[in-house]
């Protein structure tokens, strides 16, 4: 895909933004979302940024949502 079809920030910009959140290249990062779509995108971007210690927890939010007693941040 081209950036016109699926816009994304350049890897250098993502490195800067995610570094502000405390994410570093050598750190273990596990991405997640409801069905794996957005988590997969994040995983691919982390890989392009040079991160190698990464994983996807596929379906994690779908599993979490089955338990209404668990907290969910909405904003």
BELHUMO-V495108 format. One record per pair of residues at least 24 apart in sequence whose ideal C-beta (glycine too) atoms are under 10 Angstrom apart, sorted by the first residue. I is the first residue (numbers start at 0). GAP is how many residues later the second one is. Records with the same first field share a line. If there is no record, write none. Layout:
I=GAP + GAP
This chain:
5=35
7=33 + 36 + 37 + 40
8=36
9=35 + 38 + 39
10=34 + 35 + 36 + 37 + 38 + 39
11=37
12=36
13=28 + 31 + 32 + 34 + 35
14=30 + 31 + 33 + 34 + 35 + 36
17=24 + 27 + 28 + 31 + 33
18=30
22=26 + 28
23=27
24=24 + 25 + 26 + 27 + 28
25=24 + 25 + 26 + 27
26=24 + 26 + 27
27=24 + 25 + 26 + 27
28=24 + 25 + 26 + 27
29=24 + 25 + 26 + 27 + 30
30=24 + 25 + 26 + 27 + 29
31=24 + 25 + 26 + 27 + 28 + 29 + 30 + 31 + 32
32=24 + 25 + 26 + 27 + 28 + 29
33=24 + 25 + 26 + 27 + 28 + 29 + 30 + 31
34=24 + 25 + 26 + 27
35=24 + 25 + 26
